[in-house]
């Protein structure tokens, strides 16, 4: 039996390699329509009965539906008992008593609010009844999974200004455990309600993002174990502290931050890490359940992927089974050593609700049930959505949802029926491409690679899939911090590109650049030169990792995390001992960071990995490296980037553009007044700006000027932001105006007035000028030449016949050279 908490942000489709992911379905052996939305289900360990908690529906109040599960393939409804409010449940192993914890609508961790624990007698499955009710004033309360008790954080002290956490045992054979003295205090915090019991309530975990605290409850007095805290301003040590798994055997499993892996920790002094289980899945929100004795754990997510992990030997965890449930099916729990319970949803008034309880036998698998014709129709709709949606990211996710509703995940490994292999390859290519694009800012789910690899096999003549797979793998190179792995993947990418070209694919500078191979092979011992070569080829990101494991520093292996600190987003490195997972006494203590002490927002740090070299690289972006230091501190590189601005071949006014390029353009229009707007007036629309002047300007070049207000913005948030932008105001400069001309003005300057900073990037210089009788708008960085790609812009626009045109189409080229290396 398992009633584990949600394992939020745990990687659900755990994979050692992408080829291990299979879409086999466990066999459906029973189902039951419950007629109301399901809140949750609990199952008795003895296999006699289960309890489904339902929402109110069709005039029936919320309640508990008792279900006979003595034959897993025969789900038979028994008695029903109404409840006042839905809440959290816990069922005794024999299924004869259930606890229901109902919470206030607005639970507060700062003040006590009413909580109620209700016990139900289920010994007669046909006539469940209330045994007792207990009301408690608490800031938070959590039930033990086996219904043996509960913990509540309550008010204490004569002034009722202090707190105590009390574990109350339902059978009263044990006295309550009070955690309120100096030794066991649990300070009020936003995470103070994250109490997590082990299955048999032998242990209580109180986690947060930075450390773990565990209480051993097996003796007459609790024993506390703690980790030393580790605080990061931009994130913590653990991804999902409120959803860890506490095993009865005395171990904890939870997702670690920054690295795609699960850490296994022993419940003993200092709570040391004893193992890690790495995976290559993106981090998702899911749930965890144990099978049988708890040595086997199932992880699942809302898309129906289920992965099995063997924790029978905690210091050597391993992945075992893998299944995929149909779409719109969510895991609810497990029973025994082989049964998984889930619910499928039904659409009601345009919304989907889980209503159909299902039981699957994991030991039996069946071919994935895919309606390929329906999937082909869904693919056509998905492509249409993607092409029509103006917001690209929105279109990508809407298209992905359309395919996943049609069971595309099952199709990753299902036999092809009713359509051709070529059509199936087209569908899989579309899905892989969409996943890759939608998750462009982070590693995409492994299903993207799986879909593209299968598409290649199904239709080797499909040219674009070779390109998509190559590009996806190329984007993954920064996730690798082992040079041999980088090289192996690079060789595969090269093979994919060459196959794409052999099929008639169009070459590009990006592809040709990659096919040049290792750009440091002519000077492999000069890392400064290697960095320069890769930067000038636009390939430096292939060498840089933003997190790395098992990096040799001196005589030890460390894990390195590159992040930012503070509201200014100052780049920072955190160092962990790779063996035990403890952080170093002080971050950056052993890491020679270039320009340390003078870093600021916009600077970035990463690890350059090349052959036997490991360097910390300071860079603005991958075309603007600044300096690097070896981890041993005995090597140093400094770089200079030269930026050249070129006028586009399709420039409308080459002579004007040459003047602007030389910074000798026409005189700028001066903004005076009148202006009657106060800062308070402006702040209603632009909270951090003030009006600096106004002027009548013929922005549309139609002889009908409008009054344009010039606004100065200054923000101290983050690294700070200063910028100039324009908006239409009335003739007195007292109010904002709206209308078609204002819309043209916004387009002319390329602004987004709904953003906090209407014109990005910050630090711009924007003006209007007249040239040969027409009005022009110019926007460029205040600092010249640009310090990074973000500032490589020089926008010169005007309006012709109601349309905004790009006058100069300026282009930028950068060249990097090594200033010093020693």
N, C-alpha and C positions, 0 to 999 in steps of 0.2 A: 504494500500500500504506500502511496505517496501523496502528501498534501503540501509539497514544498512551495515556497514563495516564488513569485516571478523572478527570473534571473535576468534582470533588466540589463540591456546592452551587452549581454554575453553573446559571443559569436555562436549563432545557432546552427549553422550548417557546417560545423567544424570539418575541416579537411586538412589532410597532410599534404596531398597534392590534389590538383583539380581533377585528376582522372579517377579519384576514389569516389566521387559523388555519383550516386545512382538514384534513379527515380522509382525504384521498386515500391509498390504499394503493399502495406500490410493488408491481410485479408479482412474484409468487413464481415463480422459474424453476428451482428445484431444492431437494431436501431429502434428508436422510440420517439414518436412525435409527442412533445410535451405541451404544445398549445400555448406557450407563453415564453417570453425571452428568458434565457438561462443566465443567472448570475454566476453560478458555480456549482460544482458537483463534488461530493465527498464519497469515498468508497471504503467499506469496512474491510479490514485485513483478512477476516475469516471468509470473505466471499459471500456472505449472506445477503447483504443489502447495501444499497447506495441511497444518497439523498441529493436531490436536485433542488437548489434554491431558485425560485422563479420570481420574476417581476409581476406586478399587477397587469392584467390583460383581460379584455372582454368582460368587464364587470367583476372579475374574480380578484380578490386582494392578493398581495404578494404572499408567498408561502413556501412551505417545504413539501416536496413530493417524494414520498418514500417509494423506492423501487427495489423489487426483488431481482437480485443479480446472481442467484445461486447457480443458474446456467448462463454463462456469459453471452450465449447467443439468444437468450430469452430474457429480455428486459420487460418485466411485468410491473405495471404501476400498482401500488398498494394505497395506503392512507395518505391524506393530505391535511396539513395543519396550516392555518393562516398565521401570518406574523404582522406586527405593526410596521416594521421597517426592514429593508434588506440590510445585510451586514456581512461580517466575516464568520466563517464556520469552522468547526473542528469536530471530528467524529472519533469516538472511542474505537479501539481495534476490534471489539466484538460487535460494533454497530448498534449498541443498545442505548447509547446516550449521545446527544449532539449539543454542543455549545454554540450559541449565536451571539456575537458581539455587535451591537449597533452603536454607531458613532453619531455625534452631533453633526449637523450639516456643515458647520464651520469649525472643525477641530482646530484648536489653537495650542501651540507649544509654549505660549507665554502665560496662559491662564487656564485654570481648570474648567472643564465643561462636562455636562452629564454624559456618561457612558452607561450602557446596560448590558449585562451578561445574563442570557436566558438559557436554562438547561431544559432539553426536551427528552422525554422518555420514549424511546423507540422500540422497547422490548416487544410490543405488539405492533407489528408493522402496519396493520390495518387501522389502528387507532392511536396514532402518536399524540402525546399530550405534554403540556408544560409541567416540569418538575418544580422549578423555582426561578426566581428572578433576583438579581442583585444590581443595585444602582451604585455607581461610584462616580466621584468627581475626580477627573484626571485630565492631564494634558495629552496623554496618549495611552493606549492599551493594546495588547497583542495576546492572542490565544496560543497555547501550546498546541502543536499539530495533533497530538493524540488525545486532546480534550482533558488532560490531567490537571490543567490549571491555566492561569493567565497572569500577566504582569501588567501593572498599571503605574503610571507616574503620577503621584498624588501630592497635594499640598500638605505641608506639615509645619510644626512649630507654632508657638503661641501667637505670633504675628501673622501666621499663614503666608509667609513670604519666602519660605524655603520649600524644598521638594524632597520626596523620597520615592524610590521605586520599590514596589511590593509585589512579590510573587506569591499568589494565593493558590493553594492546592485544593482542588474540588473535593477530593475524598476526605480531606481534613486529617489524614493519617500523618501528615507532616505539618509542622508549624509553618506559618508564612516566612518567607525570606525577605528581609528588609535591607535594601541597599541605600543607606542614607548617611553613613558616617564618613569620616575623612578617607577611610580606606576604600570604600566602595562608592563614593559619590559619583553621580552621573550628572554632569552639568547641563542646565537647560540650553538647548540649541535647536536649530532647525532640523537636526537629525536625531533628536533625542527619542523620537518614537520608533526608530528603526531597530526594535528588539527582534532578534531572530532566534527561535528555539531550534535545537536539533529535534529529530523526529520523536524521540522518546523523552524529550525535555531534560536530558542529562546535562546539556550545555546551553548557555545563553550568550549570544553574540551581540555586542553593541558596536556597530561599525560606523565609521565616517569616511570621508574621502581621503584622510591622511593617515589613519592608523586603525588598528583593531583592538578591541577589548573583549575578553571572553571570561565568563564565569562558569566554573565547574560546579554543578549543582548536585552532585551525587552524594556528597557527605552531609554531615549535620551543619557544617558551616561552608559557605561558598568560598571557592578559591579563585582569585582573579589573576588573569594573565594579560599583559598588555605589550603592545609594541611601542617603541619610542615614536612620537608623532613626527610627521614629515609634512611640512606646509609648503604649498606653492600658491602664489598669488593667482595664477592662471589655471589652476587645476590641481587635482589631488593624485594620490598614489593609486587609487582604485576607481575603476569606471562606474561600478554600480554597488556601492557599499550597502544599500538597503536591500539587496537581493542576493546576498551570498548564500551558499549552501553549507550548512553545518551538519557533518556526519556524526552519527552516534559513536563511530569508532574513534572520534577525537581529532578530526581534521576539518579544515575549512577549504572550500573551493570558491574562488571568485575571479572575475575578470580584472586584470591589471590595466592600469592606464598607460597610454602611449604605445604599447606593444600589443599585437594581436595574439594574445595568449591568456591561459588561465593559470593562476598560481595556486598551488596546493600548500597549505600551511598547517603545521602541527599545533595542537592546543597544549602548549607547555611553556615554560618561561621564555619570554620575548617573542613567542609565536613565530618561530622561524619558518621560512619557506623551504619545503623539502623537494619540490618538483615544479616544473612548468610544463604546460601542454600547449605548444604553439599551433597556430592555425593561420589560414590566409583569408579568412572571411571578414567582411566589413562588419562593424559592430551594430548589432540590432537589439531590440527589446524583445525578450521572450520569457519563457518559464522553464523551471527545472522540476523534475520529478524523479523519485527513486523507484527502482524495481526490486521487489523481493526484500532482501536483507539490507538494501541500501548501498551495496558495493557497485551496483550498476546504476548509472544515471542517464536520464533522457533529457536532452535539451531541445526545445522546439520554439518556433515563432509563429506569428499570425499567418504567414504564408503556407504553413503546413509542413515545413521541413523538420524532420526529427532525426537527431543524431544520438548515438549511444556511446557512452564513455565507461570504460572499466576502471573503477577505482579500488578494486580489491587489494591492489598493492599501491598504496598512496604515493610512494616515491617513484613509481613507474606507471603513471596513468597512460591509457591508450584508447584510441578510437576503435570502435567495433562496428556495430550495425548502422545503417542509414536508410531512411524511408522518406517518401513524399506522400502526403495526404492530398486529396483533391482540393481544388480551390474553394474558398469560403468555408473552410473547415478548420477549427481551432482545437488544439489539445486542451483537455480539461484535467486529466490526471491519469494514473495508472493503477493497476491492481495485480497483485501477485508478481510473477516473474515474466509474464508474457503478454498481458492485456493492456491496451491503451484505450482510454475513453476520450472521445472528442465530440464536438457538436458542429453541425453545419447550419448555415444561416438561411433565413428566408426573408424575402423582400416584403416589407409592409409599409405602405404609404411612402415609397421611395427610399426607405431606410432598411438596412439589413439587420436582422436580429438572430442570434443563435437560438434555435428552437428544437432542433432534431438531435437527440442524443444518439451517439454511435459508439460501438465497441469494435476494436480491431485486435486481431491476434498477430503479434509481432513475429512469431515463429513461422507463420505461413505468409508467403508473399504471392501476389498475383501480378500479371502484366499490367502496366500502367494503362488505365482506361482513358484514352485520348480520342476525342472526336476531331479528327484532323480537318474535316470539311468545315466544321464550326470554327476551328482555330484559324483556318485560311481566311474565313470571312472576318474574324476578329483582327487579323493582321492587316487586311485591307482598310478596316476602320481605323486601326492604330496609325497606319501610315498617313491616312487622310487627316487625322487629328494633329499629328506631328507637323504636317505641312501647313495646316491652316492656323494653328494657334500662334498668335503674334509673340507671346512670351515663350522663347525656346525651351527653357527649363520646365515650365508648366506643361508644354506640349509633350516633352519627353516623358514626364512622369504619368501624364494622362494616358499616353500610348502604352506605356509599360503596364499600367493597371488594366487596360483593355485586354492585353495579351494574357496577363496572369489570371484574370477572371475566366479565361478560356482554357486554363490548365496548361499553359506553356511550360511550367516547371516540370510537369509530368512528361512533356514531350522531349525533354532533354535526353531521355533514355528509352523512350517508348518505341515500339515497332511502328513503321510507317504503313498506314492503311488508307485507302480511298483517295489518296493524292499521290502525285509523283515525288520521287526523291528530290528532284530539282525544286519543286514547290516547297517541300519541307525545308530544304536548305535556305530558301529565300526567307521563310518565316523565322527560322533560327538566326539567320544573319541579322534580320531586322531587330530581333530581341536583344541579341548580343551588342549590336551597335547602340541601341537606345540606352541599355544599362551602362555601357562604357561612357557615353556622352553625359548622361544624367549625373553620374558620379565622377565627373572630370576633376573635381577638386579633392578627391580622396580615392583610395583604391576601390574600384568597382566590385560589386559582389562577384564571387567566383563563377556564378551562373553565366556571366558575360563571356568569360573565356570558354566555359564548357559549351555554350551554344555555338560560338564561332568555330570551335574545333570540330564539333559534330557537323556543322554546315560544310566545312571543308571536305570531310569524309563523304558526305552525301552527294556533293556536287563539286568535284575538284576543278571543274571548268568555270565555276562562278568566280570571276576575276575579283570583284570587290571584297569578297570575304577574306581573301588572302591579305589584302591591304588593311582591312579592319583589324584582323588578328595581329598583324605586325605592329600596327599603331598602338593597340591596347597593350601588348607586351612591352613595347618601347616606353610607354608611359609608366610602366611598373618598375623600370630600372632603378629609380631613386629609392624604392622600398627595400632594395638589397644592399647589404653592407659587407658582403663577402665577394672579393674580386673574382674568384673562380665561378661563383654563381652568376655574377654580372656577365662574365665572358661567355658562359654557356648560353645564357638567354640572348645575348647579342648575336651569337652565331645563328640561333634559331630565327631571330628577327631578320637577319640578312637573308637567310634561305627563303623566308616568306616574301620579302620584298622582291627577290629575284624571280620567284614563281609568279608574283603579280605582274611583273614586267614582261615575263615570257608569254603571258596570256594576252598581251596587248595593253597592259595598264600604262597610264600616262606617267612619265617620269616627272620629278620635281626636284628643286634644289634641296628640299628636306630629305628626300629619299637618297638622292645622289650623295649628299653629305654623309649620311649614315653608312652607305656602302663603301666609303673610304676606309672603314675599319678603325682600328686602334690608331688614334692620332698622336700617340706618344711613343710609338714603336721606334722612331728614329732617335729619340732622346729619352729612353725609359728611366734613366736615373736622375733626370732633371724635372722634378715635379712642377716647378714654377713654369717651365716651358710647356709641360703637358697641360696645365690649367689654361695657359694662354691659347694653345692650339684648340682646345675644346670650346673655350669661350668664343673665339673668333669664328668657329664653325657653327655656333648656335647649339652646341651639344653638351655644355657644361653640366646640365642637370643629370646627365647619365652617370656622372661621377659623384654627385652630392647626395648624401642621405640625411634626412631630418630626424631620424632616430636609428639607433644601431645597437645590436646586441653582441656580446662576446668580443669586444674590441680590446686588443692588447695595449695596456698602459702600464709600463714598467714590468713588474713581475706578476701582475694580476689581470684578469679579464673583467671588463666593466660594461655596463649598459649605459648608453648616453642618450639623453633626451634633450632636444633643442626646442625651446619654447620661448614665451615672452613673459615678462613680469611687469606688474603695475599697469596703471591706466595709460601710460606712455608707450606700452608695448615694447619695452626694452628687451632685446634678445638675450636669452639666458640659457646656460647649459646646466643640466642636473646629471649627476653621476651616481650610479648604483653599482654595488658589488654584484657581479653577475652570478656568483655562486649562491649567495643566501638572500639576495634581493633586498638587502638593507642599503639605505642611502648613505652616502659619504657624510662625514661629520659636517662639512661645509661644501656647498656646491661650488664648482669651479676651482676647488682647492688644488687639484692636481692637473687641471686642464689649462694650458697656456692659450688664452683667448686673445686674438689680435685686437689692439686698440681697447683693451679692457678698461673700464672706467669712463670711457667717452662714447659708449654706444647709446643709440636713441631709436625712437620709432622709425621704421623704414629700413634700418639695418637688419641683416639676417645672418645667422650662423648655421653652419652645416658641417658635416664630416665628408671630406674628400677621400674616397677610397680608390687607390690605383696601385695595382701590383702589391708591393710590400709597404707602400706609403699610406700613412693615415695623417691627414692634416685637418685642423680646424680652419674653416674658410669663413672669412667675413666678406659679405657681398651685399650689394643693393638689389641686384637681380642677377640672373645667369649671364647677362651680357656685361655686367659691371662688377667683377670681382675687385675687392679692395686689398686684402692681405690674407696670408695664411701662416699658421704655425704648426709644426709637427707636434704630435702628442708628447714626444720626448723633450720638446723645447729646443732641439739643436738645429732646426732648420726653419727658415723664415722666408716668405715671399711677399713682395709688394707689387701692386699692379696699377697701371694708369690706363684709363679708358678715354679715347678721343672720339668725339661725336661730330659727324659731318651732316649738315642739313642740305638736302637737295630739292630743287623745284621739280614737281611732277611733270612728266612729258605732256600731260593733257592740261597744263595750267592755262587758265583763260586770259590772264594778264601777265605774261612773262616779265615785262619791264617792271611793272609794279612789284611783282614777287621778288625780283632781284633787289629792289630798293629795300623791301621789308626784310629780306634775308640779310642785308648789310646793316640793318637797323637804322636806315635813313629814309624812312617812308614819309608820306604826307603828314602834315600837322594834325594832331589829334583834336577832336571836338572837346571843348571845355564845358564842364557841367557847373552851372551856377544855381539858380533858383527860379522862382521862389519855391521853397519847401516848408511845409507847415506840419509835416509828420513828426511826432515825437518818437523817441525810442520805444515807448510803450505801444504806440500805434503800430510800429513796424513789427514788434515782437509778437503780436497776435498772429502774424503770418510767418515771419522769420525770427525765431526766438533769440538768435545771437547776432543780429545784424542791425545796422542803423543806416538811414538815408544820408548820403553825402552830397547830393546835388540832383538837379533835374535839368532836362533840356528838350526842346521840341526838335525831333529828328524825323526825317522822311525815311524811316527804316525800310519801307516797301518799295522805295523809288517810284512812287506813283503820284507824287506831288501832294500827298495828304499826310502831313506829319502827325506824330503822336508825342505826348510828353513822356519821356523815358526817365525813370529814376535810377540813379546810380547808388548801389548799396555796398557797404563795407561790412564784411563778416569777420568776427574774431572770436574764436572758441579756444578755451584752455582744456577741453576734454581730450583725453588720450595724449598724443604727442603735440596737440595743438593744431589749429587750422585757421588760416587767414585767406580770404579770397574776396574778389570783386565780382558782382553780377548785376544784372539789370532787370527791371520790371516796369510795366506801364503804370503811371499814376495820372490823376486828373490834372487839369491845367494849373491848379494852385499847389500841387504837390502835397495834398492833404489826405488823399485816399487812393487805394489801389483801384485799378480799372480791370475790366475783363472784356473779352470779345475777340474777333478774328485777328485784329492787328496785334493784340497781346500774344495770341497763340503763335503768330509769325515771329514775334520778337523772341519768344522762348526757343523756337526752332533755330532761329538765326544764331543764337549764342550757344546752342547745344545744351541747354539747362534742363534740370528736372526739379521744378520748384517745390515738389512735395518732399524732396529729400532734406535732411538736416543741413547738408552742404549742397546747395543747388548746382554748383559747377565743380566737378572734380577733374583733376586732383587739386588739392589745396595749394596755396602759394602761387596763384596765377596773376597775370597782368592783362587786363581786358580793357579795350577802348574801341571807340568809333572814329572813323575818319571819312573824308570826302575825297574822291578821286574821279576826275573827268565827269563831274556832275552827279556821281552816284555815291550812295552811302555804303560803307563797308564796316564789317565787325572783325576785330582781331583779338585773339586770345592765345597767350603763350606763357611759359613759366616765368616767374619773377627772377629766378636764378638761371643764368645762361653761361655755359652750355648745360643741358640737362644732366642731372646726376644719376638718373636711372631711366629705365624704359617708361615708367609711369609718367615721367616728365617729358617724354619725347613727343611733344605735340606742338603744332603751330597752326592754329585754325584761322583761316581768313575766308570770310563768307560774305555774300550779298544776296539780295532777293531780286530775282528776275521773273516778272510775270506771275508773282504770287508764289514762287518756288525758291527754296534756299539752294544756292549752288556753292560748291567748293571752288574757290578762285585759284589757289596755288597748289593744292594737293601735295604739300611738303612731305618728303620722305626723309628718314634718318638712317644713317649707317654708323656703326660703332666699330672701333678697332682697339683691342687690348694688347698691351705690351708689359713685360716684366721690368719694373724699375730697379729692383734689387732682389737678390736672392743669395742667401748664405746659410 
